[in-house]
Each structure stands twice: as structure tokens, then as C-alpha cells.
Amino acid sequence: MYSNLSQFIAKLDSLGELKRIAAEVSPQLEITEIADRAVKAGGPALLFENVTGSSMPVLINAFGSERRMALALGVDDVSVIAERIAAFVRPQVPESLVAKLKMLALLAELRNFSVKKVRAAPCQEVVHDAAPSLAALPVLKCWPGDAGRFITLPLVFTRPMTGGPQNCGMYRMQVFDERTTGMHWHAHHDGARHFAGYRNAGKKMEVAVSLGGPPAATYAATAPMPPDVDEMLFAGFLRKKPVPMVQCKTVDLMVPAESEIVLEGTVAPDEERLEGPFGDHTGYYSVAGGYPVFRINCITHRSRPIYPATIVGKPPMEDCFMGKATERIFLPLIKAVVPEIEDIDLPLFGVFHNFAFVSISKAYPFQAQKAMHALWGLGQMMFTKIIVVVDSGVNVHDVEEVMWRVGNNIDPRRDVTFVRGPADILDHAAATEHFGTKMGIDATRKWPEEGFDRPWPDDIVMTDEVKRKVDGLWKDLGIGPALGD
């Protein structure tokens, strides 16, 4: 598994998954336009080696495909990680010697995930603590209507005032000047929760921001981890070895030792500034709002750092593939809480929180409604605007099949459920900020116990015998390629 960003870049390069761009390109809109075209065409990761106004190369679209997302996490398919998680959340009682040995191996593996503290680190080869400046960083202005330049792939480390594990989240950071940025954490984010404790006490909160480092650490910062669980512990789980961490120079926080760049500073309890607008992952500009200000007192970096970035906008974008990895990796945890769920799909056009297609093993009447409400009670699933529930065996990853079931299987008055609850702050259609309506659609087969007294028709399916016979005849018929070929 990669120790740093350069190793990941080398791997992508060796597999033909990276394009090095020698031409001079501006971080003001131009990199965005190139990267947007690349990701929508299924193109490679991009390393801009000649960026206007900076000596640092810019890496973008590194996670912008299913294959690169899997490569970033050191697997051929992210389902392998889901299987590892399933082994932890649903352990079987060992009944044989072999099963007991496997259980011991599993428990031993857990002990290897804790972070490893180091004294010297590549991310501190160069230290700017007298007059730190963001001017040297090729921070992107992504879209024409953006309020300015935004750091888009930061690992933001905080710790609650009462102590305990660090948290690592990913919150965009608008650059206000050479030493200050915005800190765009929403009310439901752990970083905002930590800051609330300091603000209520009238104290500054220390913050450290890591850019680059092991790809598993970057992904872990986006993962929907439970509160007070160290994301770097999860990164260690993904890597199957600890993430080396180093003490910051000026704040009492630790960051990945193999980071490319680290920003250290504080957020004051009484300082807020207008942040945004910003071209967001919904495909619309998010509105400007008041957010805390991050004041930088030290910048450290490698002797030859690479600046990692991403862009968001109308899907598909690079963040979509990170989101799809989360969908697969965390499915075992969802199943552990809502066991009737068979599979789930968060379609790209739903931008994470607008749509969820869910198949269930229906065992009793109105179980589809139970599954909807259970999902709305799970972490960030509370923001899901529309949940469609279908029967076991329906391919939730096939939009045409799901919509076919919806069109045929529902009576809108009977099978559509509306509830009120928290809304994503980026949901511009919600009735009010942070609060809106969600819709659940029960597209399962209806039972007599659910008040359905008419006969329910069977799906039209050809017999297996005839299918096999026609398979054998197909080439000789000369009609053309068979469906699925």
C-alpha cells in the first residue's frame, strides 16, 4: 500500500491511468475546464507540471474512476473492503479450531490499525513559521461564479475541547488572503461540533490541515464515520497498517507524516466571514453564508510538494466515484442496522443525498416503510430526499429496472410517504435552510395484509429450457449479437 502521494502517482503512471501535462495551465478556471472534460469522458488522472504562478504541480482526478478509486485503496474492487468490514460487524461464533484461529487472526489485525507516531516527517522538511503564506500554493478558482479560490481536498484535523480522539473531516476552504481562509463545516459535521464547544467557552480552537499523503487517508476524511472514531484508524484499516503521524510544529494536533503540505492555525470563537458562493457537487452554486475564519500561523511541506485538488459540479465528477466507493464499503454496516436491506444504490444524478434505491427481503406487511424510516435515521442518510424501495432480486443499480418497477407497482396515494426532517444545506429547493420534506416510494409487491385485495401479476419470464435452446441456436440464426453480448 502506498505510503505517500508520489507512490500512488507512480502506480497510476505505470498502469496508464495518469496523464502528465507539460503545457502551462492556469489554476484560474482552466484546470477546472480540462479536468471536467477529462472526468466526463472517462479520462485519466491529470498531473499539471507547469502551473501558472506556482512551482508546485497540481494533481487532479486521481480518484475519478472506479478503477482508480480501488487502486487508491489498494484493492482490485472495493467490495473486498466491504467483505472485510462484514467480518468485523457480523462475526460468527467459532465452533471449530479453524474458526477460532480465524477469529484470533481477525482480532490481531485490529491491533495493527492504530496510528503510529513518528518524530521526523517528510511533511516538515520545509517550515514557514515566521511569515507563512498561501501565495505559493496553486489553489484553484474552480467556476466563474465562485467567490474566489478554494482549497478543495483538505484533511481538516480537530479535537474536542474535552479531549479524546482527533477528528478528520473534509471541508472546503475559501482563501481570503495569504494567511486566512474560510472553514466551511456544516452544523452536522464533527469539526463544527468540536468548534461549538470552544465557541461556547470563548476559546480559540487549534486546527491542522493536511494536503496529500496516503490516498487511504484522503478517502477516510470523507467517510461517514461515527462520532469520536479517529478517521486515521479507519485509514489504517484500509491500508492494513498504521498511518504514520507527526506532531505539528505550533498546534497540539497530529497529521499524516507523509503529507505534501500542512497548514497549522486557529479558529477564533467570535470571528466569522462571508464565505461563498461556490460551484458545488449539486451542479448549482451554493449560496454565500457566514462561516468561521481559519488563521494560519505555520505552513510546512515537503521539499518538492505536489498540490492535490478536486473539482465538484454537475455529475459525474471525481467525488462521485468516492461516493460510490462509500456506498459499497459501508453497505455491511447499513445491513447490520437494517437487516432486511439486500442492496442499495445512490445514483450519480442524485448527488449523494437526493435519491436512494433500496432492495429489501420483504417478510411482513409495510416493511418497505420501516426500511425507509430506518435509513432516514442513519447519520447522513437523514438528508436523503427520495428513497425508492423495491423487492429482493431487483437490480437497484439499473435505473431503467427501478423506474419500471415504480411505474408499475405503485398507487401514488397509497404508496408514497412524505415526512419532514433535516435537509442538506446544499438543498436549495428545501422549504427552509436545513429543513425540508422527504419522500419514500414503496415499489414492492403489495400483500393482502397491506389492504391489496386484487391479484398481483407475475413478471413475464421465459423458461430456462427455452433460453438454453435458443442460446445454442443463436449464432446459426444470423440475427446479430444476443442481448447482453
Secondary structure, DSSP 4 states (H G I P E B T S, - for coil): --SSHHHHHHHHHHTT-EEEE-S-B-TBTHHHHHHHHHHHTT--EEEESSBTT-SS-EEE-TT-SHHHHHHHTTSSSTHHHHHHHHHHHSPPPP-SHHHHHHHHHHHHHHTT-S-EEESS-GGGSEEE-SS--GGGS--BB-STTSSS-EE-S-EEEE--TT----EEE---EEB-SSSEEE----TTSHHHHHHHHHHHHT--EEEEEEESS-HHHHHHHHS-PPTT--HHHHHHHHHTSPPEEEE-SSSS-EEETT-SEEEEEEEEEEEEEEE--EE-TTSSEEPPEEEEEEEEEEEEE-SS--EE-----SSS-HHHHHHHHHHHHTHHHHHHHSTTEEEEE--GGGTTTSEEEEEE---STTHHHHHHHHHHTSGGGGG-SEEEEEETT--TT-HHHHHHHHHHH--HHHHEEEEEEE--TT-TTSSBTTEEEEEEEE-SPPPGGGT--SPPPPP----HHHHHHHHHHHHHHT--PPTT-
